[in-house]
Amino acid sequence: MVKEKIREIKVKPLTYFGSQYSQTTTVTVTDSDVTLDFIYIHPNESVKEAQVISRVTLPKNVAIELANAINETTKKHEKKSIKQN
């Protein structure tokens, strides 16, 4: 088994093409990948519409790594917040 070499990727802040607030996300899983649909729900109650503002499809193993990274980052943030209060 060949161990993959981990690359360090530096992300420049504020270098995005566009941005829109998403209130919810749907997740669709197939045998090979995971698709995340980021959804914006119109705040006007008379409008009963929502729209997908971004769709990201990832290989299943990458999606699992992303979920783990989100959980770990959230836990670290919560511990840091508790210590500061």
C-alpha positions as CSV (number, residue, x, y, z in Angstrom):
1,M,0.0,0.0,0.0
2,V,1.4,3.4,-1.1
3,K,0.9,6.2,1.4
4,E,-0.2,9.4,-0.3
5,K,2.0,12.4,0.3
6,I,0.0,15.2,1.9
7,R,0.2,18.5,0.1
8,E,0.1,21.8,2.0
9,I,-2.3,24.2,0.3
10,K,-2.3,27.8,1.2
11,V,-5.6,29.6,0.6
12,K,-5.6,33.3,0.1
13,P,-8.5,34.9,2.1
14,L,-11.0,36.9,0.2
15,T,-10.1,35.4,-3.2
16,Y,-13.6,34.0,-4.1
17,F,-15.5,34.5,-7.3
18,G,-18.8,35.1,-5.6
19,S,-20.7,34.6,-2.4
20,Q,-24.2,34.0,-1.3
21,Y,-25.5,33.1,2.2
22,S,-26.9,29.6,2.4
23,Q,-29.4,28.7,5.2
24,T,-29.4,24.9,4.6
25,T,-27.7,22.2,2.7
26,T,-28.9,19.0,1.2
27,V,-26.7,15.9,0.8
28,T,-27.1,13.3,-1.9
29,V,-24.9,10.2,-1.8
30,T,-24.2,7.7,-4.6
31,D,-21.9,4.7,-4.6
32,S,-19.0,6.8,-5.7
33,D,-19.6,10.4,-4.7
34,V,-21.4,12.9,-2.5
35,T,-23.2,16.0,-3.7
36,L,-23.8,19.0,-1.5
37,D,-26.5,21.5,-2.6
38,F,-26.2,24.8,-0.7
39,I,-29.7,26.4,-0.6
40,Y,-30.9,29.9,-0.1
41,I,-34.5,30.3,1.2
42,H,-36.1,33.6,0.3
43,P,-36.8,35.5,3.5
44,N,-40.1,37.0,2.2
45,E,-42.9,34.8,3.6
46,S,-45.1,35.4,0.6
47,V,-42.4,33.8,-1.7
48,K,-42.4,30.0,-1.1
49,E,-39.2,29.4,-3.1
50,A,-35.7,28.3,-2.5
51,Q,-32.8,28.1,-4.9
52,V,-29.6,26.1,-5.1
53,I,-26.9,28.7,-5.0
54,S,-24.0,26.3,-5.2
55,R,-23.5,22.6,-5.9
56,V,-20.4,20.7,-5.0
57,T,-19.7,17.1,-5.9
58,L,-16.9,15.3,-4.2
59,P,-15.5,11.7,-4.3
60,K,-16.9,9.8,-1.3
61,N,-13.6,9.6,0.5
62,V,-13.0,13.4,0.2
63,A,-16.5,14.1,1.5
64,I,-15.8,11.9,4.6
65,E,-12.5,13.7,5.2
66,L,-14.4,17.0,4.9
67,A,-17.0,15.9,7.4
68,N,-14.3,14.9,9.8
69,A,-12.4,18.2,9.4
70,I,-15.7,20.1,10.0
71,N,-16.3,18.1,13.2
72,E,-12.7,18.5,14.5
73,T,-12.6,22.3,13.7
74,T,-16.0,22.8,15.4
75,K,-14.8,20.9,18.6
76,K,-11.6,23.0,18.7
77,H,-13.5,26.2,18.3
78,E,-16.0,25.2,21.1
79,K,-13.1,24.4,23.5
80,K,-11.4,27.7,22.7
81,S,-14.7,29.6,23.2
82,I,-15.3,27.9,26.6
83,K,-11.8,28.8,27.8
84,Q,-12.3,32.5,26.8
85,N,-15.6,32.8,28.7
